[in-house]
Amino acid sequence: MALITYLTRIQFDFGALKLLEAELQLLGLRRPLIVTDKGVIAAGLWARVRENLPGNMPITVYDGTPENPTEAAMREALALYKAEGCDGIIAIGGGSPMDLAKAVGLMATHPGNSLQHYSFVEGGAPRITDKVAPIVAIPTTSGTGSEVSRGGVIIMDSGRKLAIGSPHLIPKLALIDPELTLGLPPHLTAGTGMDAFTHNIECFLSNAFNPPADSIALDGLDKAWTWVERATRDGSDREARYNMAMAAMEGAMVFQKGLGAVHALSHPTGGLKGYRLHHGTLNAVYLPAVLRFNAPAVGDKYRRVARVMGLPDSAANAEGVADAVRALNERLGIPKGLGAMGLAQDTVAKIADGALGDHCHHSTPRQPTKAQYVELIEQSWG
């Protein structure tokens, strides 16, 4: 039995930000908590959003979102939400503020003190109801697609980086204005762009039955492959930014098929204490090894992927696609491996254990053993 559901209200185009006030009126949102981070504030992006809010609207801002959002940050933002009597959330930024906003919207309206109680691995999805506080998501990067997704990934108090997920967590409005991504630094454009690329290819390779999602994933893959280099090379390229924003959105639209071993590995790696590791960059580094590993389990899908990527018939296989991705990573300036990102060898076993316990382990087309996860990590070391 296949469950196929789409999606939420989306406003997408250059200038979409000008629609914000009217959209908030439709939602009846009158006293929002703004969830963002200090980088968005410093870049002047919050100021641009604020210009499009009603002048008399009471506004409370939480800008303490970490690079990898935490349950502790959720509690800080939640305390503000409750103290100011907020009735919804506007998330502005990349995946971290949007994921944190989902956690706040959940815990503002649901019982208990532990966010982990609502995580996938704790069987929490059925506990999430339609009482989640309304969320408006305004992305300033083109990577996670969290503005249209049903999930968020949070580092819990336990130290585990886990996903919460439910259709009730999908933002009520995704306001996607590629104008807000112009000028994003090259390394962030590359890392977030490869995040979108990975979402589309992993969801397409998933064995879950969902032909509409497959078609969306292939279109998103095509856009990411075609435009990520131009967007990285020239931050003011409007056509490239537009298409990367669409690729990111499409990658998250197909999450319902499930991701795979790339994300099962990047989640615990990104949750390691003492490191500051960008999620999309980790995905890019892990992707070539996982593409090779999946070859026996995905039938002729690599032929379709290779066709979208414009590869020759001789490269229409796992090796050819993986080699093309590795070459793309190099052109984008992605680190050559986990070692180049500063990881120590003593993290390998912990990452492998975390991957086995990650929800994405269960949707990967070929499930690795711990020993195989260790091999994938070592192959990604550089």
N, C-alpha and C positions, 0 to 999 in steps of 0.2 A: 504494500500500500504506500503510495507516495503522497506526502503532504506538500502542497505547492501554494504559497501565500505571498502576495505582494500588496502593498508596502506602506508608504506614508505620503503625506503631502510634500512635494518638492518644488521649490522655486529655483530654477537653474538658468543663469545667464549673467553676462556682464551687466552690472547695474541692479542685480536682484536685491541688493542691500536696501535700496530705496523702498522696497515693499514691506519692510519690517514692521513699521507702525501699523499698517492695515492688517497684516497677518496676526499681530498680537491682539488686535481688536476682535478678529474672528475667533481666536482662542479664548478670549476673555481673560487674558493674563495681565494683571494690573500691578503686581508688586514682585518683580523677578529678583532672584539671586543670580548675579553674573558669575559664572565659573570660568576662570581663565588662568593664565600664568604671567609671570613677570616679563617674559620675552614678548608676548603679545602686547602688553602695556607699553614696553619700551619701543616697540616698532610702530606705535601709533595706531594700531589696528582697532583697539578698544575705543579710542577716541572717534574713529570713523563710524563704528557701530553706534556709539552713543549719539552722534549727530542725527541718527535716524530713529531714535526713540522719542516718544512724547515728552515734551519739555517738563511736564508736571508729574512724570512717573517717578515714584519712589524707587531708588536703586540701591542695592547692596552688592558690593563687589568682593569676591574671594579670588585672590590672585596667587595663592600659594600652591598651586598644582605642581607636584614634582614631575620630572621627566618620565618617570614610571610611577603612575598614581598609586597611592597607598591607602589602606584603611584608616590610618591615622589622619591623613589629609581629609578624608571623607568626614571624619568626626568634627574636624575644625569647621569645614564648610557647612555641615549639618547644624552645628551650634549657631552659626550666623543665620541660616535659613529659619530656624525656629525663633531665635531672638527677635528677628525683624518681621516676623509674621508673613514670610514670603508665600506666594501661591504658585510658583513655578520657577523654572531655571532656564537661563539663556547661556549655553556653552559656546565659548569663542576660542578657537585655537586648533591644534592638531588633535590626534586621538586621545592624548592624556586628559585635557580638560573635558572632552566629550564623554570619555569613559567615567571620569570622576563624577560628572553631572548625573550620569545614570545611577551610580551608587548612592548619591545624595537623594535623588528622586525616589529611589526604592526605600531607603531607610527612613525618609521623612514620613512615610505613609504605611510602613509595615512594622510588625512587632519584633522585639528582640534587640540585642546589643551586638550581635556578631554578623558581619556581612558574609562571612564564609558559610554560614548556615544557608545562604541563598545561592551558593555556587553550584555549577554543574556537577562537580565531582561529589558534592554532598547531597545530590538529588534535590537541589533547591529550586529548579525551574518551576515545578508545579506550585510552589509556595508563593510565587510572584503573581499578584493580581492586577486588575485594571485600575487599582487605586494609586499606582505610581504617579508622582507629581508630573505635570506636563513639562516637557523639555523641548526647547528650540535649539537646534544645533547649527552653528555658523562656522564651517571649517576655514582655516587659513593655510592649510597645507593640502596636498593631493596624495594621500597615502592610505590611511586606515579605512576611510569610508564609514567611520563610526556614526556619521550623521544620518545614515539610513539603516544601520545594523541593529540587530536585536540583542547585542551583547556588549560587554565591557570587560576589560582585564585589569585586575587590581592586585597589588602585593598586599596580602592579608597580614594581620598581626602575627600569624603563625610563621611568616616568612615565605609562604608559598605564593606564587603568582598564578592566580586562578581567575576563571571567567565566570561572570554572572550572565545569565541570558534568558530572555523571554520576549515574545512579541509585544508584551506590555512595556518593554524598555525602549522600543523604537521611538525616537523623537517624534513629537506630533507635527513638527515642521523641520525640514532640512532646507536651509536657505544657503544655496551654493552660488557664490559670486566669485568667479575666477580672478576678478580684480584684486581680491584680498591676497592672492598668492603671488602676485607680481613682485619681483625683487627678492623672493625667498633665496637664501644663500645656496650656492651650488651643492655643498655637501648634504644639506637638508633636502634639497630637491631630488638629489640622487637617491638618498636613503628612503624618503617617503615614496618616491616613484617606484622603486623596487619593491616596496611593501605592496603597492597596488598591483604590480606585475605578479608578485607571488600569490596574492589572494586569488587573482583570476586563474592562474595556471593550476594552483592546488585544488580549487573548487572544481575546475573542469576535470581534473584527473580523478576526483573522488568517484567511487562506484555507485553512489546514491543515484536513484533514477529521478531525473528532473530535466527533461529536454529544454524547456524554456531557460532554465538557469545555465545550461551548457551553451546555448546561443549567446546569452548575455556575457558569459565568461570569455568566450572566444572574441567577442567584440571588444571587451575591456582589455584583453590580452593584446589584440591588434593595436589598440590606441596606445597602451603603455609602451609596447615595443617600438612603435613608430615615433613617438613624441618625447620620450623621457630624455634622450640625449639633447634634443633641441632645447627643451625646458631647462636642463642643467647648464648648457652652454650659454644661454641667453635668458636671464631671468625676466626680461621684459617682452619675450615672445608671446604675444596674446593667443595666437592660434595653438601653440604648444601648451600653454597653461590651461586653455579651455579643454583641450582633449585629455590632458592629464587629470583634470577635475572630474571629467566624465569617467575615465578609467577607474579612478578611485571609488566613485559612487557605484559603478557596476560591479567592482570586485566585492563590495560589501553586500550588494543586492543578492549575491549568489551564496552567501555564507550558509544558507539553509542546507546546502549540500554537504557542508562540513569541510574543514581544512585538513591538514595532514601532518606528516612527520616534521616538516620544516617548522611549523608553528609549535608542535609538541616540544621541539628542541629550543626554539627561540624564547618561549615563555619562561622556562626555568633559568635559561642563561641570563635573560634580562632581569630576573629577580635576584640574582646573586648579590649578596651584600658586599659593599666595598668597591663596586664597579658602577660606571655610568655608561650603559650600552644602549645604543639606539635600536629599537625593535626592527624597523625596516631594513637597516643595514645588516643586522643579524640574519634576517630572512634571506637577503641577497647572498650572504656568505654560505649559509647552509644549503641553499637551493640546488646547486649543481650535483652535490653528492646524493641528495634525496631523489633527484630526477633519475639518476642512474639506478638507485636502489629500487625504485618503483617499476622499472621496466617489465618484470615478469607479470605484473598485476593489472596493467591498464590496456591490454589489447592493442588496437591500432591507433590509440589516441595521440601518440607522438607524431604520427603522420599528419594528423589534422593540425596539431600545434605547429609543426614545421612549416606547413603550408601558410598558416597565418603569419609566421615570422619571415616568410620569404626565403627559406633555406632550400638548398638543392635536394633532389631526391636521395642523393648519397648520404645526406645528413638527417633524413626523416626517421630518426630513431632516438633512443634515449641518449646515446653518446653525442650525437650531433646537436641535439637541443641543449644538453648540459654544457657542451663546449661553447655554444653560441652565447649562453647566459654568462658563463665565466668571462668570455671576451667582452661582453657588454659591461659587466662589473668593472673590468679593468679600464675600459674607456671612460666610465663614469667616475673613476677615482675611489671606488669602494675598496676598503682594506682587503689585502690578499688572503686573509684568513683570520681565525680567532686569535692566533698568536700575535698578529699585527694589531689586534684590538686590545691587547694587554692582558688576555686571560692567562692564568697560571694552570699548569698541568694538573694540579691537585683538584681542579674543579670538575674534571671529566666525569668521574663516577656520580657526583651529585647531580650534574646535568642529566645524565642518563636515567637516574632514578626519577628525577622530576618529569622527564619526558614520558616515562611509563605511566605516571599518574596524571598526566595532562589529558583534558577532554579531547584534544585533537588526535591523540593516539588512537582513539576508537574509530575515527572516520578516515584515517589514512588508508589508501587502497591496499597497502602491504604493511602489516604491523610488525615493526622490528622487535626483536628481543633486546634485553639490556646489552648483551654483547654486541649486537648489531648497531644499537644506538652509539655505543662507544666507538665502533668503527666509523660511523658517520661523522662523529665529532672529530676524530683523528684525521679523517679525510678532508675536513673543513679547516684544519689547523693552519694550513698555508706553508 
